[in-house]
Amino acid sequence: MKFLRFVVLPLSLLSGFAVQAHAEDKTEPTPTVKPGFAPMSNPFFAGAIELRGVMGNDKIRMHLQPKTEDRDSVEGSYVVAGGKRNQGKKILLAGEVSKNKLSMEESEDGVDVSGQWDGELKDNVIRGVWQSDDGKVSKDFVLELWLAPKTKKIKSPSSK
């Protein structure tokens, strides 16, 4: 399966339909969710998140966010620390969330599928197996939700 058809083609088709539908409908829709994102059934994936962890022996950083056009779908990218894979360039991701299960395809070149991620979320940690597109290589992965360091608090003039 071509990654481009999986991500870009549906997006371009849906955006064309949305423009046509909006032109015909003169009423303004009432937003029920955060603008720009489809409603997500699992709140863990409801907004942009940063994950850090390991895939086999490699350290990785991953960014995921909900797709705007598909309910319970995510997209994003990851980087292997130290550039061990793909010379440190971002590897693209797109996939589906079903309850606590996460399934994603990846693409190193933005066109062809280069791997598959299948994992399960439990206690802010996603554990699972990554497999190469040909099925010859598989690696366990563990990804933890990464929280940004706390910012320094500025004292208000009334506090001493």
N, C-alpha and C positions, 0 to 999 in steps of 0.2 A: 504494500500500500504506500502511496506517496504521501509524505507529510504535508506537502503543499495543499493537496486536495483536502486533507483532514482539517487544516486550520484556516488557510486563506480563502479558498473557494467558498465554503459556507458563509464566511464573514462577508465577502463581497456580494454574494447573492442575497443574504439577509438585509444588508444595508440598502440595497436597491428596493426591496419590498417595503422596508420601513419608510423610505422617502415617499414612495407612491401611496402607501396607506395613509400617511400623515397628511399628504396633499388632499386626499379625498375626505378625510375626517376633520371637520373644523373645530371639534370640541377638544379641549385640553385634557389629557389623562391626569388622573390623580395619582401621584407616586405613592406606593405603599412600602417601598424599600429604599435603601440608600441609592441615590441617583447614579446611573452608570453601571450598576451591577444587577444581574438577575438574582432573584431570591435564592438563597442556598439553604438546603434542608439541614446541613450540619454546620452549626455556628462557628466551628473551628476554621472552616474554609470561607467564611462569609466576607472576609476582607483580605487585603494584601498581607501576606505573612512571610517572614524570613525564617528559614530552617538551617541548622548546621548539624553536621554529623559525619558519619563514615559510610563508605560503600566499599566493602572489602577492606583493604588497607589504606585507601585513599580518603583524605579529608575533603569534604565538599560543603559548599554554601549554596543554598537553593532559595529562590524567590518564587512564590506562587500567589496568584490572585484569581478571583472568580472571573469567568468569561462573561462579558456583558450580554451576549446573545443567547446563551444556553444555561438553563437551570442545572445546577449540580455539576457544572463543568469548570475546570481550572486550566490555567495556562501559566507559563513562566519559563524559567531557565535555571541552570545551575552551572557552577564552575568547580573544577577540580583544583584544589589548592596546590600550588607549585607547578601548575601547568603540565602535570603528568599525562593528561589526556586532552587532546584537541588543543594543544599548546596554550592552555589557559583561557581559551575563548569560551563564550557562553554556549551551552548546549540547550537547545529549545525543548520545551515540554508542553504537552497538551493531554488532558485526560478527563476522567469522570470520577465523581464521588458518589458512593452509594452507602448511606449510613456511615459506618466507620471504616469502610474500605476505600482505598484509593488505587486507581489504575491509570497509568499514563504511558504514552509513547514519547520517545525523545528523537531529536534529529540534530546531528552535528552540522549538517550543511543546509538546513532549512527546507530540504526537499524530501530526502529519503529517511525512512525510519531507521535509527541506529540502535535502538534498545527499548525495553519494556520495563516499567516499574509497577510492581504489585505489592501493596502494603496495607497495614491496618493501623488505625489510630487508637491509642490507649494512653490516657494520662498525659496528654500533650507530647507524646512521642509516637512517631510513625516507624514501624518495623516491617521489613519485608524482604523481597528478593528482586534484584535487578538482573535482567537477562539480555544478552546481546541479540541483535536482530536475527542472527543465524541460529541462535539457541545453543551455541557451543560454549559460551562463557556465562556463568551466573555468579553473582556475589550478593551476600546478605548486606542489608543496609539498615542503619538506625539514624533517624533524623529527629532532632529535638527543636521545639519552638525556641527561637532565640529572641531574647528581649534586649532592646537597646539599653546601654548603660544609663543609669539615672542621671538627669541633668542637675547641675549645681543649682540649688535653690537661692534665689535672691531675697534678701531680707527686706521686708516692707519698712517704710519709714516709721511706722508705729511700733514695730517690734525692736527689742533691745537685746 
